[in-house]
């Protein structure tokens, strides 16, 4: 009986290790939201603000906050948006954040 339980536990551990090895543990990268930068002004004094959406997923998906470009601009008093970047953070597929960096004046 004990040998059977140990064998089942060992089999479960091997399956879990095999499943975890194929998933991404951590990634954090930034991508532009628009690649057409023709005639886009870039100045050192340009304002940069961000919006931040958080995700939690463990049997149920929970999202909160806003990363809408218009929301970010209005919240920080921006009159004009020149470009924006998206920073994506993910840990084990359970915790994630999408951070929008908005540049404008």
C-alpha positions as CSV (number, residue, x, y, z in Angstrom):
1,X,0.0,0.0,0.0
2,X,2.8,2.5,0.9
3,X,4.8,1.5,-2.2
4,X,1.7,2.3,-4.4
5,X,1.3,5.7,-2.8
6,X,5.0,6.5,-3.3
7,X,4.8,5.4,-6.9
8,X,1.7,7.6,-7.5
9,X,3.4,10.6,-5.8
10,X,6.6,10.1,-7.9
11,X,4.6,9.8,-11.1
12,X,2.7,13.0,-10.3
13,X,6.0,14.8,-9.5
14,X,7.4,13.7,-12.8
15,X,4.3,14.9,-14.7
16,X,4.4,18.3,-12.9
17,X,8.1,18.8,-13.6
18,X,7.5,17.9,-17.3
19,X,4.6,20.4,-17.5
20,X,6.5,23.2,-15.8
21,X,9.5,22.8,-18.0
22,X,7.5,23.7,-21.1
23,X,6.0,26.9,-19.6
24,X,7.6,30.3,-19.3
25,X,8.6,31.1,-15.7
26,X,9.3,34.8,-16.2
27,X,9.3,37.3,-19.1
28,X,9.5,41.0,-19.2
29,X,9.7,42.9,-22.5
30,X,8.7,46.2,-24.2
31,X,7.3,46.6,-27.7
32,X,6.1,49.8,-29.5
33,X,2.4,50.2,-30.0
34,X,3.0,51.9,-33.3
35,X,5.9,51.3,-35.6
36,X,5.3,54.2,-38.0
37,X,7.5,56.9,-36.4
38,X,7.8,59.1,-39.5
39,X,7.6,62.7,-38.5
40,X,7.0,61.9,-34.8
41,X,8.6,64.5,-32.5
42,X,10.9,63.3,-29.8
43,X,12.2,65.8,-27.2
44,X,14.0,65.3,-24.0
45,X,11.5,67.5,-22.2
46,X,8.5,65.5,-23.5
47,X,6.1,64.1,-20.9
48,X,5.9,60.4,-20.3
49,X,3.1,58.8,-18.2
50,X,1.9,55.3,-17.8
51,X,-1.2,53.2,-17.4
52,X,-1.0,49.8,-15.7
53,X,-3.3,46.8,-16.0
54,X,-2.7,43.9,-13.6
55,X,-3.8,40.3,-14.3
56,X,-4.2,37.5,-11.8
57,X,-5.1,34.1,-13.2
58,X,-5.5,30.9,-11.1
59,X,-8.7,29.1,-12.2
60,X,-10.3,32.6,-12.4
61,X,-9.1,35.6,-14.4
62,X,-9.0,38.9,-12.6
63,X,-8.1,42.2,-14.4
64,X,-8.0,45.7,-12.9
65,X,-6.9,49.3,-13.6
66,X,-6.9,50.9,-17.0
67,X,-4.3,51.2,-19.8
68,X,-6.4,53.1,-22.4
69,X,-4.3,55.8,-24.1
70,X,-7.0,58.4,-23.8
71,X,-7.5,57.5,-20.0
72,X,-3.7,57.9,-19.4
73,X,-3.5,61.2,-21.3
74,X,-6.6,62.7,-19.6
75,X,-5.4,61.6,-16.1
76,X,-2.1,63.3,-16.6
77,X,-3.2,66.4,-18.5
78,X,-1.6,65.5,-21.8
79,X,-3.0,67.4,-24.8
80,X,-1.2,65.4,-27.5
81,X,0.0,61.8,-27.8
82,X,3.1,61.2,-30.0
83,X,3.7,57.5,-29.4
84,X,3.3,54.8,-26.8
85,X,5.1,51.6,-25.7
86,X,3.7,48.4,-24.1
87,X,5.7,46.7,-21.4
88,X,4.6,43.1,-20.7
89,X,5.5,41.3,-17.5
90,X,4.4,37.7,-16.8
91,X,5.3,35.4,-14.0
92,X,4.3,31.7,-14.3
93,X,1.3,32.7,-16.3
94,X,-0.4,33.5,-13.0
95,X,0.6,37.2,-12.5
96,X,0.8,39.6,-15.3
97,X,1.1,43.3,-15.9
98,X,0.6,45.3,-19.1
99,X,2.2,48.8,-18.6
100,X,1.6,51.4,-21.3
101,X,4.1,54.2,-21.5
102,X,2.6,57.3,-23.3
103,X,4.8,60.0,-24.7
104,X,3.5,63.4,-25.7
105,X,2.8,66.9,-24.3
